[in-house]
């Protein structure tokens, strides 16, 4: 059924609607100009209010708006029109065009930052002699005027160009019926330039071209850093999808094999996967026996034996024999793609975090604008004249310019991030520090987080290790590699044959030997309580090698420190119950769950959140990526997969877990400093604004006071370094 537009000149986008799982339709749009949680809330609320719209979800990181319509109803052009009226132009979502738009925005911010830096440095070269004249080095009127004009020639064009991102944002905000932080910044910069030109033309004493462009330079640094953080966050889902094989081997009806792109695979296609290749899509094994490394999907370190009729998931690594598969799903419906969608959903929910600065600005902006307008009108009515009244109004805007308010949180975040970086913790998002300070429940993955993630021999017998090492060197099995690494350099076995899912056999010194499962080596009815390998020469005594993933040296100390700070702790793992119980007991964690899938972990995180907890997730595997993205805050070790690191807020290096406690302490200290800064900014404005309205300060003193307030906020932020270790 084609959609009918209610306006004759409205474009018909019905061809771009896609069927949804619930029977409805959906469309994806690229929205421009949305930067904060308030933008997100307004867009989603207004779009959901349109006829036949069932859902609207905006991802601030990618700019993608997903709109769901009722079955057989809805007009996408109405959505585009509504977004245009709100001040957020939108187009059909195209990943290539979206990336190009983001690249263009990054280049624009970089260029604006460079122009602002050039303007600030060179405008000050001419303005410093003017200010120095106040300290006994008086310049002549002609010289002062010349210096002011030279400062104007450099500072004004640079300020206008560098201020365009703020001017455009302020204009969109005003068109949408609200005032964001860019509104007072824009008005302050424009009026500062205007009053500076007036003072220069009238041969006055003061001009503020350097102050205007310097303010923009500092603000653009923050805007550019925010752009870089968003770019980093966007790569999480992309890295997950990169875990899929780029192409697959298709078996045709005539039995011929050919390579095809991953996106061309259809359910029912017959595929061949050889040792060392990843499973391209979710599939059922039609023929063959092998072992799959599912550590990226489940976190389980032990390879899983698979045979005909069993289901294997995309992303698993084939370790042994050749597998003939029957595709059960397309690439976009695979397990890896599902995890990627969970990551993106978690990123969207995390973007709804409302900063305290935005809340303060919602009250600050109208109050200050009203005060400046009343100052101008009242001064003129009281006989001050338009020039003096304007000077007082500009002084009000300058002295209350939200520099201190704008720096209150970023200054603390930069200081805290620098401190953590020196301790081996990389902070990828300033907002992450705010979220970590709020957490009350910590979830650890086992393999690679509580433990080192490397299987090691338990109580090895040197003579037995030396005998088995030649066979172990010939195998790519993780346990064989651990055995070979323990033995060190040695000879390689001859006539080696590896049996998928069972073990490896060959000749060592002319004698036939086997290394692998108990039954394969010839041990009947042997119990299997832990990860193990058996070895033996033909007709000789068999030796058992037991492996375990060692607990990190400071795991128990870290858990105790977290509990001492009032946090609850649990362990979620995809590994077997025996291994999880052993690691959790050694670390001092009573609450743990084993054998979990990636969706299980994400679900449990969501359950804890619904119970009112602020969850910190610490994980390293692909199976943790969705849970990392869905948690209130997330951390990953430096040894984690790129996908997990990109889904996390903080990445820590080193062999210990103490970075988790360090991050918690620093973030809580940073929160205290940020609240102190907000309090100081509010007190400063309560005192400074009345003084400017009464004419007690001129624009020059107002600029000094504004700079001084920013300095106080910055110095207070440096106190974050004195937090507890």
PyMOL commands that set and color helices and strands:
alter all, ss='L'
color gray80, all
select helices_A, chain A and resi 14-16+37-48+76-86+95-135+141-162+164-175+181-201+209-241+262-264+295-298+331-333+335-350+356-381+386-399+403-422+430-438+446-450+462-472+478-487+518-521+555-564+577-587+598-610+622-630+642-647+658-693+699-722
alter helices_A, ss='H'
color red, helices_A
select strands_A, chain A and resi 18-19+25-31+53-59+64-69+90-92+247-251+257-261+270-273+283-287+290-293+304-306+311-312+317-318+323-327+425-427+441-444+451-457+494-499+503-508+511-516+532-537+542-551+568-572+591-593+615-618+633-637+650-652
alter strands_A, ss='S'
color yellow, strands_A
deselect
rebuild
show_as cartoon
